[in-house]
């Protein structure tokens, strides 16, 4: 018997056999079975084309299939039933036809039994309106009903609800990179906002160092300031909170060389920006200029930022990560030699934070697109189906964020909220 190739084989004809011209469903011509299925509502070309589009999307927007629709599952189940051998099904008769609503239709003197030899036949339950089919091999096929019975096969999507996480290095000379990020941010957010009528964002910036500001200035500060950094906020040193010195906590008051060195204008008490933020671009510029007086442990900071201890009740980033939102991560750094762990371990932690769904994450890594073995941040990004990798030395990050915005739109559309 030739092997049937339904959805899994990616064939335009969900019921086409891989070899031979005769259909394996009772050795009858394939066109006869198609006529029966079309008449019973089992075969709808338009619906099937939609299912195939979801299961085989464009490669640049998805490298793993979208969630399988109930319609496709039902079609696969029908094909599996048809694979039964005549020996397995020889006891089937008209009296064995089962109503798909849960009742059974027994043969009686007033019931005309369908023919089960030579052609596929059907019978309809008088109470449910559903139909079952018996092929010439005695195989039972159930009509699963009409498309409206099953509901829409389209994923719910994120509905414009997106959590943006920017993970930045505080390593030497990274202030130039931060300036390019701040320049590209407004167009990036405006592009995404234009895609969604109800754009609902959380935006958080974290850095790769748990230390706040400059350790040397923290020790050498005087009422006159710090000689090493002219605008260093010495008056704030005694007001540092535990979250200011927690790896992965949102940035609210960057300090150090080339940093903002001032409290950022943010609405509310959260360590992230939310929808309706007044002066969003200015607020982002403040939290994103984290300076160049620290470490490059961005992978560790990423994992820490969305860990349940951070985003849960009482955590530094409480409420940032939402179950029904798409997570968009931008990592800008060097090669991150210092983070503990491996790209696979970090990726696993991120996926776990999104209820085990890697398609609920879009990754942008601005490091080295060549992805050498020692560029562990690039390797981390490439473990996700939706990812963009660019070079940290590019003059303008605008094109990278344009490409990312396309992925965001696609991933949001296909998201299945947890």
C-alpha positions in Angstrom: 0.0 0.0 0.0 1.5 3.4 -1.0 2.2 5.8 1.9 -0.3 8.6 2.1 1.1 12.2 2.2 -1.3 14.5 4.0 -0.3 17.8 5.6 3.0 16.5 6.9 4.4 16.0 3.4 3.5 19.5 2.3 1.6 18.3 -0.8 -1.0 20.7 -2.2 -3.4 17.7 -2.4 -3.8 16.5 1.1 -5.0 13.1 0.0 -2.6 12.3 -2.8 -0.5 9.1 -2.6 3.3 9.3 -3.0 3.5 6.4 -5.4 1.2 4.8 -8.0 -1.9 6.0 -9.7 -4.6 4.0 -7.7 -5.8 5.5 -4.5 -5.1 3.3 -1.4 -8.5 4.1 0.0 -10.3 0.8 -1.0 -8.3 0.7 -4.3 -10.8 3.1 -5.9 -9.9 6.0 -8.2 -8.8 9.0 -6.2 -11.3 11.3 -8.0 -14.3 9.3 -6.8 -13.3 9.7 -3.2 -12.7 13.4 -3.8 -16.2 13.7 -5.1 -17.6 12.1 -2.0 -15.5 14.2 0.3 -16.3 17.4 -1.5 -20.0 16.6 -1.4 -19.9 16.0 2.4 -17.9 19.1 3.2 -14.7 17.2 4.0 -12.8 18.9 1.2 -12.8 22.7 0.9 -10.0 24.0 -1.3 -10.0 27.5 0.0 -9.9 26.4 3.7 -7.1 23.9 2.9 -5.1 26.5 1.1 -5.3 28.7 4.2 -4.2 25.7 6.4 -1.3 25.0 4.1 -0.2 28.7 4.2 -0.1 28.6 8.0 1.8 25.3 8.0 4.3 26.3 5.4 4.9 30.1 5.7 7.7 32.1 4.2 11.1 31.0 5.5 12.2 34.4 6.5 9.3 34.8 8.9 9.2 31.3 10.4 11.3 28.3 10.4 8.9 26.1 12.3 5.2 25.4 11.6 2.5 27.6 12.9 0.1 26.0 15.4 -1.9 23.3 13.6 -5.6 24.2 13.1 -8.4 22.0 14.2 -9.4 21.6 10.6 -6.0 20.2 9.6 -6.1 17.8 12.6 -9.5 16.5 11.6 -8.4 16.0 8.0 -5.3 14.1 9.1 -7.6 11.9 11.4 -9.8 11.1 8.4 -6.8 10.0 6.4 -5.6 7.8 9.3 -9.0 6.1 9.3 -8.7 5.5 5.6 -5.4 3.7 6.1 -7.0 0.7 7.9 -6.9 -2.6 6.0 -10.0 -4.4 4.8 -9.2 -7.1 7.4 -9.3 -4.6 10.2 -12.6 -3.2 9.0 -14.4 -6.2 7.4 -17.0 -6.2 10.3 -18.1 -2.7 9.5 -21.6 -2.3 8.1 -24.3 0.3 7.8 -25.4 -0.6 11.3 -21.9 0.4 12.6 -22.0 4.0 11.3 -21.5 6.3 14.3 -23.1 9.8 14.5 -20.3 12.3 15.2 -22.5 14.0 17.8 -22.1 11.0 20.0 -25.1 8.8 19.1 -25.2 5.7 16.9 -27.3 4.9 13.9 -28.4 1.2 14.0 -29.7 -0.6 10.9 -33.4 -1.3 10.9 -36.1 -2.3 8.5 -36.8 1.3 7.8 -33.2 2.2 7.1 -31.6 1.8 3.7 -28.1 0.5 4.1 -25.5 2.2 1.9 -23.6 0.2 -0.6 -20.1 -0.7 0.6 -18.7 -2.4 -2.5 -17.1 -0.8 -5.4 -17.9 2.9 -4.5 -17.6 5.0 -1.4 -21.0 5.5 0.2 -22.5 7.7 2.8 -25.3 8.0 5.4 -26.6 11.0 7.3 -27.8 11.1 10.9 -31.3 12.5 11.1 -30.6 14.3 14.3 -27.1 15.7 13.9 -26.9 16.6 10.3 -23.4 15.0 10.3 -22.4 12.4 7.7 -20.1 9.3 7.8 -18.6 7.6 4.8 -17.8 3.9 4.2 -15.3 3.2 1.4 -15.2 0.0 -0.7 -12.7 -1.4 1.7 -15.1 -1.1 4.6 -13.2 1.9 6.1 -15.2 4.4 8.1 -14.7 8.1 7.6 -16.4 10.7 9.7 -17.4 14.1 8.5 -16.2 16.5 11.1 -18.8 19.1 10.2 -18.5 22.5 8.6 -15.9 25.1 9.3 -18.2 27.2 11.4 -18.7 24.2 13.7 -15.0 24.2 14.6 -14.4 27.9 14.9 -11.7 29.9 13.2 -8.4 28.2 12.6 -6.6 31.6 12.6 -4.3 32.0 15.7 -5.4 34.6 18.2 -2.2 36.7 17.7 -0.7 39.1 20.1 -3.2 41.9 19.3 -0.4 44.5 19.4 0.6 43.5 22.9 4.5 43.4 22.8 7.2 43.4 25.5 10.4 44.9 24.2 13.6 44.0 26.1 16.9 45.8 25.3 20.0 44.2 26.8 23.0 46.4 26.4 26.7 46.1 27.2 28.4 48.7 29.5 31.8 47.7 28.2 34.4 50.1 27.0 33.4 52.3 24.0 29.8 51.0 24.0 28.5 54.5 24.4 28.8 55.0 20.6 26.6 51.9 20.1 24.0 53.3 22.5 23.9 56.5 20.6 23.1 54.6 17.4 20.3 52.7 19.2 18.8 55.9 20.5 18.8 57.3 17.0 17.1 54.2 15.5 14.5 53.7 18.2 11.8 56.3 17.2 11.4 55.0 13.7 11.4 51.4 14.9 8.6 52.0 17.4 6.6 54.1 15.0 6.8 51.4 12.3 5.4 48.8 14.7 2.8 51.1 16.1 1.5 51.7 12.6 0.8 47.9 12.3 -1.5 47.6 15.2 -4.6 49.5 16.1 -4.2 48.7 19.8 -0.5 48.9 20.3 0.2 48.0 23.9 3.9 48.0 24.8 6.3 47.4 27.7 9.8 48.6 27.1 12.7 47.8 29.4 16.5 48.3 29.2 18.9 46.3 31.2 22.7 46.2 31.2 25.3 43.5 31.5 26.5 44.5 35.0 24.9 44.4 38.4 27.1 47.3 39.7 25.6 50.8 39.6 27.6 53.7 38.2 31.3 53.8 38.6 32.8 52.0 41.5 35.8 54.3 41.7 33.6 57.4 41.7 31.3 55.8 44.3 34.3 55.6 46.6 35.9 58.9 45.7 32.8 61.1 45.6 32.9 64.4 47.5 30.3 67.2 47.9 32.0 68.7 44.9 31.6 65.5 42.8 33.9 63.0 41.2 37.1 64.2 39.5 37.1 61.3 37.0 33.6 62.0 35.7 32.5 65.6 35.6 28.7 65.1 35.8 28.7 62.1 38.1 25.7 62.1 40.4 27.5 61.8 43.7 24.4 62.9 45.6 22.6 59.8 44.6 25.3 57.3 45.8 23.7 57.0 49.3 20.2 56.4 47.7 21.0 53.3 45.7 18.3 50.7 46.0 18.8 46.9 46.0 17.3 46.8 42.4 19.9 49.3 41.3 22.5 46.7 42.0 20.7 43.6 40.7 21.7 42.0 37.4 18.8 42.2 35.0 16.9 44.9 36.8 15.5 47.6 34.5 17.5 50.7 34.0 16.0 53.9 35.6 19.1 55.9 36.6 22.1 55.1 34.5 25.4 56.4 35.9 29.0 56.3 34.9 31.3 57.4 32.1 29.1 58.5 29.1 25.9 57.6 30.9 22.9 59.8 31.5 23.9 60.4 35.1 20.4 61.6 36.1 17.1 60.0 37.1 15.0 59.2 34.0 11.6 60.8 33.4 9.4 57.7 33.7 5.7 57.5 34.5 4.9 55.4 37.5 7.2 53.3 39.7 8.0 50.4 37.4 11.4 49.9 36.0 10.1 49.8 32.4 8.1 52.1 30.1 4.5 51.4 29.4 1.8 52.4 26.8 0.9 56.0 27.1 4.4 57.0 28.3 4.7 60.8 28.0 7.8 61.7 26.0 8.6 58.1 25.1 11.6 58.8 22.9 13.2 61.0 25.5 12.5 58.5 28.3 14.0 55.7 26.2 17.1 57.8 25.4 17.6 58.4 29.1 17.4 54.7 30.1 19.4 53.4 27.1 22.4 55.6 27.6 23.8 53.3 30.3 27.4 54.3 29.6 30.7 52.5 29.4 31.8 51.8 33.0 30.9 48.2 33.4 30.8 44.6 32.1 29.5 42.8 29.1 27.5 39.9 30.6 24.5 40.5 28.5 23.4 36.8 28.2 23.2 36.4 31.9 21.4 39.7 32.2 18.8 38.6 29.6 18.0 35.4 31.5 17.9 37.3 34.9 15.6 40.0 33.5 12.7 37.7 32.7 13.2 35.1 35.4 10.2 34.5 37.5 12.0 36.0 40.5 12.4 39.2 38.6 9.0 39.6 36.8 6.9 38.0 39.5 5.3 39.7 42.5 7.8 41.6 44.5 10.5 41.3 41.8 12.5 44.3 40.4 10.7 43.9 37.0 7.3 42.9 38.3 4.7 42.8 35.6 7.0 43.4 32.7 6.6 40.0 31.0 3.0 39.2 30.0 1.8 35.7 29.1 -0.3 36.9 26.1 2.4 39.3 24.7 5.1 38.8 22.1 8.6 39.2 23.5 11.1 41.1 21.3 14.7 41.0 22.6 17.5 43.2 21.3 21.0 42.4 22.4 23.8 44.8 21.7 27.3 43.8 22.8 30.7 42.4 22.1 31.2 38.7 22.2 30.3 38.3 25.9 33.1 36.0 27.1 32.0 36.3 30.7 28.4 35.2 31.1 28.1 31.9 32.9 26.3 29.2 30.9 25.9 28.3 27.2 23.8 29.6 24.3 21.6 26.5 24.5 21.0 27.0 28.2 20.2 30.7 27.8 17.8 30.0 25.0 16.1 27.3 27.0 15.6 29.8 29.9 14.0 32.3 27.5 11.7 29.8 26.0 10.7 28.6 29.4 9.8 32.1 30.4 7.4 32.1 27.3 5.6 28.9 28.3 7.8 26.7 26.1 7.0 28.5 22.8 10.1 29.7 20.9 7.8 31.3 18.3 6.7 33.8 21.0 10.1 35.4 20.8 11.8 37.7 18.2 15.6 38.1 18.7 17.8 40.8 17.3 21.5 40.4 17.9 23.7 43.3 17.1 27.1 41.7 17.4 28.8 39.9 14.5 26.7 38.4 11.7 29.6 36.0 10.8 28.7 34.3 14.1 32.1 32.9 14.9 32.3 30.1 17.6 33.2 32.6 20.3 30.3 34.9 19.5 27.9 33.2 21.9 25.3 36.0 21.7 24.9 35.4 17.9 24.6 31.7 18.6 21.9 32.4 21.1 19.9 34.5 18.7 20.1 31.9 15.9 18.4 29.2 18.1 15.1 31.1 17.7 12.9 30.8 14.6 12.5 34.5 14.4 15.8 36.3 14.5 17.9 39.0 12.9 21.7 39.3 13.2 23.6 42.5 12.4 27.0 44.0 13.0 27.7 46.2 16.0 30.0 48.4 13.9 27.3 49.4 11.3 26.9 53.1 11.0 23.2 53.0 11.2 21.0 50.4 12.9 17.8 51.6 11.1 17.8 48.8 8.5 18.3 46.1 11.2 15.2 47.4 13.0 13.2 47.6 9.8 13.9 43.9 9.2 13.0 43.2 12.8 9.7 45.0 12.5 8.7 42.7 9.7 9.4 39.7 11.9 7.5 41.3 14.7 4.4 41.7 12.5 4.5 38.1 11.3 5.2 36.6 14.7 2.5 38.6 16.4 0.0 37.5 13.9 0.8 33.8 14.5 1.2 34.0 18.3 -0.9 31.6 20.3 -1.3 33.3 23.7 -0.6 31.0 26.7 
